[in-house]
Amino acid sequence: MTTVPVPRGISQVLPAFSQSEGAGATVRRSIGTPRLRNLSPFLMLDHFTVHPGAGFPDHPHRGQETITYLLQGAVDHEDFAGNAGTIEAGDLQFMTAGKGIMHAEMPRQNADGSANVGMQLWVDLPERLKACEPRYRDLRAKEIPEIEVDEGKVSIKIISGESHGTQSVQELAYTPVWIFDITIKPGGKMTQELPVGWNAFAYTLSGVSMFGSPSKDQQTVEKFHNVVFKQEGAAVAVEVDPSAEEDGRFILVAGLPLDQKVVQYGPFVLNSQEQVYQAMLDFQSNSNGFEQAKGWRSEIGKSMVY
C-alpha cells in the first residue's frame, strides 16, 4: 500500500517589492526584509533585473554561500583570486564565500538592450564552516535533469535534490538545499516530497498557481510572491486551474535549518557581533582571508557606467 505524503500548510504569502541594489540594478526581495528577515538557512532571496549600464561591481563576502540562477541573458564573474567565468540562461553558480572573497558580478550588455534576469539566494554556512576556503561550482543548464509528470502537464527541473525518483548533480553546496524550477500547464497538478523538518518556500515567476491542499488551506498566488510553508508535513502540493490563461512557474526551495545565531552586516554573515566587527576590520586591513583584496580591481567592473 502506497502512503500518500501529508501536504504542508502555508505559513504566509509575501509580495516581493522592487528596490534598488548594486549599481543601477533592480531586485524584488522577499527574504531579508523586515517581514521575513531570515528563514534558516536562507538569508536573502533576490529576483534581479539588470539593464545595460548597471551591475554588481567589486564587493566582499564572508560567512555565506550564494546561489545564482540565471533566467535570461548572461552574467560575468571575476574575483580577487583570479577566478573568472560566465553563466548564461539556465545556468547556476554556487559560490562559497567562507573566510572571505571579493568579487564582481556584471551582467552582459546585450546587443538588443534587453535586461539580464535571474535569482540570487543567500544561504547561511554552519558555524564550523564559516572560515572555510572559498570555492565555486558552476552548474550548466545541460547538467540539470528535467522530468515531466501528470501526463506532461508538469515540468520539473531538478537543480538540487530529488524529484519522483530522479536525483540532481550532487554536492553543490555545503548547507543541504533542494531547488526545483517547476512549470505547470493549466489543469496540471503535482506533489513534491521534501525532507521532513526542513524550511521551504516557493517564489512565483509567472502565471497563477494554487498552493496547499484543496481540502484544507489552498491559496491562489500570482507572480512575484513568496509562499512560505509550515515545517509540518512531508510534501508540497501545487496545481493550476484548468481555465488559467498561462502556465504557472515557480522556484521551489527547501533547506536544512541551522541551529545558530545569525548576525549580519551587509555581505558579512557571522554568529556574533564581535565576529562581524572582526570581518570589517579584516576587510579594511586586507588580512585573514582578504589579503588579495589589497589594490585589486576587477576587469569586468571597470566597464561600469557611472
PAMI-509219 format. One record per residue (C-alpha): x, y, z. Coordinates in steps of 0.1 Angstrom, whole numbers, plus 5000, padded with zeros to 4 digits. Layout:
N
XYZ
...
END
This chain:
306
500050005000
501450344990
501550615017
500450955005
502751225019
500951485041
500951825023
502552115041
500352415051
501152775043
502752995069
502553325049
502453465014
504653775009
504854014979
508354084965
508654454962
511154624939
514154814953
517554934941
520654734946
524254734935
524955004909
521755074890
520154724894
516654644905
515754354927
512554204941
513554094976
511353854995
513753715021
515953955040
513254215046
511554345077
508654105071
510953805067
514453875079
515653515078
514253165071
517152945082
519252855064
518153125039
519353485044
518153665013
516353604981
516553854952
514853834918
517154074900
516754274867
519854444854
519654674823
522654794803
525055014822
524154854856
525554574877
527254454909
530854584909
533554484933
532354384968
533254144996
531553845013
532253635043
530353355061
527753255035
527053085002
525353244973
523453064946
522853254914
520253114888
520153304855
516753314838
517653554809
520853694795
524353634808
526453734838
530253754840
532053684873
535553774885
537253754919
540553864935
541953514933
541953514895
538753304891
536553424862
533753284842
530253344827
526853184834
524153204808
520353154808
519552824826
522952804843
523752844880
526752944901
527252814936
529753034955
531052964990
532453285005
533853115035
536553315052
536553585026
536153674989
535953994969
534353974935
532254144908
529154014891
528554214859
525654124836
526454124799
525554424779
523154254754
523254384718
519454434718
519454624750
517454364769
517854314806
519654024824
517253854848
517853594875
517553484911
520153504938
519753314971
522053365001
522453055023
524053055057
527052845064
527252625095
529352795122
532152535118
532552625081
532453005084
536253015079
536552755051
538352825019
536253004992
535052784963
532852784932
530752534914
529152624881
526152414871
525252434834
521752404821
522552084802
523651914835
520251974851
517851674849
514351764837
511351534841
507651554833
504751434855
500951444853
500951324817
503251604806
501351894823
504151944848
507852004840
510351984869
514052094865
515851924894
518652174902
519452024935
517751744954
515451464943
512051454925
509951154916
512950924917
515351144898
518351304915
520351614908
524051664905
525551614940
527551834964
526752174951
526652354984
527852285020
524452355035
521952095023
519552274999
516952144974
515952364944
513452304917
512252514887
508652394881
506252484853
502652364854
500252394825
496552474830
494852174846
498152034858
498951934894
501951794913
503151694947
506851734956
508151554986
510651745008
512851645037
510851655070
511751945092
513452155065
512252505059
510752565024
509352835002
508152884966
508853204946
506353264918
507753374885
504753374862
501053284860
498753194888
499352884909
497352724938
499452614967
498352384995
495752115000
492552174981
490552035010
492252255036
494152575032
494852614995
495852964984
495853114949
499053314943
500053544915
503553614902
506353784923
505253644956
507053424982
504953134996
506453025029
505452675040
505052535075
507652285086
505052025094
504251785065
506351585040
505351745007
504252054988
501052034967
500552274938
498152294909
497052544881
493352594873
492252434840
490852774830
494152964835
495353174806
499053084811
501352834828
502352874864
506052884870
507852894903
511052814921
510652564950
513452574976
513952375008
516952375032
518152225065
517652485093
520852575112
520552595150
522752905153
522553285158
522753505127
524553835129
524754015096
526154345084
525754375047
527854105030
529353975063
527253695079
528653555112
527453435146
528353725169
528754095168
532454055176
532953835146
531254095124
533554365137
536454145130
535254085094
535054455088
538554505103
539954215083
538554355050
539754705058
543254585067
543454315039
544054035063
542653695075
541253595041
541253935024
544953965017
544453964979
541854244981
544654504986
544754724955
542554474935
540054594909
538154364886
538454404849
534754354844
533954614870
535954874851
533354884824
530755014849
528955314836
528555584863
END
